[in-house]
Amino acid sequence: MITLLAAVILLLPYALEAMVKIGFTKRPRVRSPLFYVLTPLASVLTYVSFAALLGHPYIAFFGWMLIIPGFAFISNVKNAILGEPLTAPDLDTTRHLFIYPEFYVDYVGRWRFYGTMMAFAAAIVASYFLEPSFASLLLPTLPGAQAWAFMLLDWAAFLFIIAKLAAAYLSEDRARKLGVTFDVNTDVARFGLFPLMLIYGVLLLSNANKSHLHKDRKLKAGADRLPDIIALQAESYFDLGRLDRLVEGAADDWPTLKALEGKGIAHGPLTVPAWGACTMQSEFAFLSGIPNEHLGIDRINPYLRMANTPLPTLASQLKALGYRTICVHPAKKEFFRRHKVVPMMGFDEFVGLEAFDERDRLGPYISDAALGTKIEEIIAEHHKASDVPLFVFVITIESHGPWQAGRLAGWLDEDALKAEEPSGDHAFALYRHHMENALALFSRLGPDAAPARPRAMALYGDHQPALYELFSAHGLEERDVNYILWSSETRIAPHGALKVETLADALLKAADIQ
């Protein structure tokens, strides 16, 4: 039995690696020699860690099954939605299961997720009655509890020392020499899912100081009176006309966006690092001005390490120019660790979900209309007491997926929305309604606002919606999103295609700040 258990632990991961999906299209898997070394190593470390933690050999195997085959399954679920396998930085999002379970559990299936957890808990309880402990076999002279604690502490100390030594050796430069590119799909194809967990995990323990990348703007006002500046990061925004032009019988342009052209806006495609999710990648690039591909391991989640110390951003630079800086996000502040990150990036105040109530929802999240009301209140209240200009960075959430049937049932007639949808897709019909609301928010705060103080605005998408099957069926392959720029003082000239890390420069220019 022990021999069979060992064979499964050593060999099954290779079979699982062959079943791991990488991207939306097939790609060659030219394996690094490290694949053949690190695959069984990751498997053995997982089993021994469960053995030390749970203290029993067979329940440790159930724990191993939860992680090794479980990660392969979850990775394929993620890949089917986002076109990218699971990685070590993704493990930080396990804490988000308790913050926003609907962002993750709904994609796996709630009953499947909770059923697995309950079965594992039941197996742990059963093991303590049905099998002997490792501790009683290895340390028979000690009482059971003491033997288990001694074994667990020894293993934890061993892992700590090994991890520290590995992190001291494996710098990002050394990783690149081994063939690591920090493009997840490329790296999983080369190293494998489980080995890459180890490689990326060790790199996350290495030195995170990348101060040489920081973009430190020295800002100077061009006008006597500094304008208020509003930047709207609109959840999953892109120009709907790009899909409509590929759907037979649909309009060539998005009428709502076309109407904004007559109000002095500039708009165009925007290259962002994220697709379908990973909002923090685009968000950090916009605020910091650092291209995502320059961040190494931190490109996957800049908020995990990069933004945990103060750094120059658009917010801190405008603050130095005399602005009061406010971030508004009608969601739980702990998501993506923004409760820690936002102050580090130079914001004086962070307004979150606590500023809204149930009446402000449209579907599962706070509506863009309620968000607009809150922003107007913030601006009006501030300027009653001060002539200091405002920079308001807004992160919308109304249009966050998934766009499942019944999402807006208590608010709108979903069947009517679908009947009017050129693509005939129910999810896109709901998404389209949210995008109309996003442009209504922009118009309300921008061209239709008639602000007493000069105002400059930008709206941009953090990523496209995770609707690959629909887009692929109609031939929409581009992954960029779109942006809009507007100023109350001048008509914005066309800017063409931009990158998200340079969009803030275009916004500053619209605000007449050099």
C-alpha positions, 0 to 999 in steps of 0.5 A: 500500500505504501509503495502504491501511495508513493508511486501515485505521489511521484507519477500522477503529477506528470499525467496531470501536467499533460492535462493542464490547459494553457491559453485559449489555443494549443501551444507547443510544450518544450519542457525545461529539464527543471520540469522533470526535477521540480514536478515530483519535488513539488508533489512530495513537498505537498504530501509531507507538509500535509503529513506534518500538519495533519499527522496521519498518512492517509488523510495527508494523501487526501490533502495532497489530492485536494492540492495537486489534482485540485490545482490542476482542475482549478487551473483549467477552470481559470484558463477556460475563463481567462486564457491563463493557468493558475500561478503562485501569486493567485494563491493570495486570492484565496483570502478573497473567497471570504471577501467576494466569494462570487468573484471566484466560487460562482465560476467553480460552482458553489455546491462543488466547492462547498461539497469538496470542503465538507468532504475533506473536513469529514475525512480529517475527522474520520482519520483520527479514529481509523489510522495511526498517527505519524508522530506515534510511529516516529516519536513513540517515546513522546505523548501524542500531542507533543510528538505531533507538535515537535514534528510539525515545528521541525518541518516548518523550520526546514521549509523556512530555511530552504525557502530563504536559501532558495530566495537568496539564490534565485533572483529575477535575473537568474530566473531569466537565465533559466528561461523564465519570461514572467509570461504565465502561459509561456512559463507554464508551457516550459516549466509546468504548472507545479514547478512554476508554483515553486519557482514563482513562490520562491521569487515572491520571497526575493527582494521586491525593491524596484525603485529604479522603475519608478516614474517621478514626474515633476509637475508644473501648472500651465494655468493660473487655476488648477482644474479638478481631475477625475479618472474613471477606471470603468470595470471591463469597459471597451468600445461596444462598436468593435464587436457590433461591427462584426455582427451582421445587422448591428450598427457600425458605431456605438451610438452613445459613444458617437454622441460624445464625439460632438461634446469635445472628447477624444477616444481610442484604443488602449493597450492594457496588460490584463484580459478578463480580470487582474484589474490591479495590473492596469490600475497600477500601470495607470497610476505609476506609469510603469509598464507592466512587463517591466515588473518581473514577478510583480507583473502578475499582482503589483499589489502583493509586493510593489505597492506595499511601500510608498512610491511615486504615482499620479496621486502623490505627484498631484498631491505635491502640486497642491491637490487633495487626492481621493480614491473612490471604489464602491466595494470592500476595501480589503479586496486586492489589499487596497486598504493598505495599497491606496494610502501608499500610493499617495491618496489622502482619502479612500471611500469604499463600500461603507459610504453606500447602502443597499438602495444603491445597488443595481444587480449585485454591485453598487450602480454607476448612478449611485457612484456618480451621486457620491462623487458629486457630493464629495466634490461639492462638499470639498469646494464649499470649504476649500479652493484646493483642486481635487484629484478623484480616482474612481474604480467602478464595479457595477459591470463586474462579471459574471453576467449570468441570467437573473442578475438584473431580474429585480431591476430590469426586464432581461428578456427585453434586453436580450431581444434588443442585443444584436449578438443575441447573447444574454450575458452581453446584453446585460454587459451592454446595459452596464456599459451604457451606464458607464458612459452615462456616468462619464457624461454626467461628471464631464460634458453634461456637468457644467462644473464651476471649476475647470475639470479634466477627465479620463475614462478607461477600461481595466480589461475586456470582459471575460467573454472569449467564446462570444468574441472568438465566434465573431472574430474579435481577437484584439485584447486592448480596451478603450479610453476617453479624454475630455476637458471643460476648457478645450476640445481634446485633439485625437490621440490615437492608440495609447498605452495605459502607462502613458494615459495619465500623461495625456490626462495631465496634458488635457488638464494643462499640467506640464 
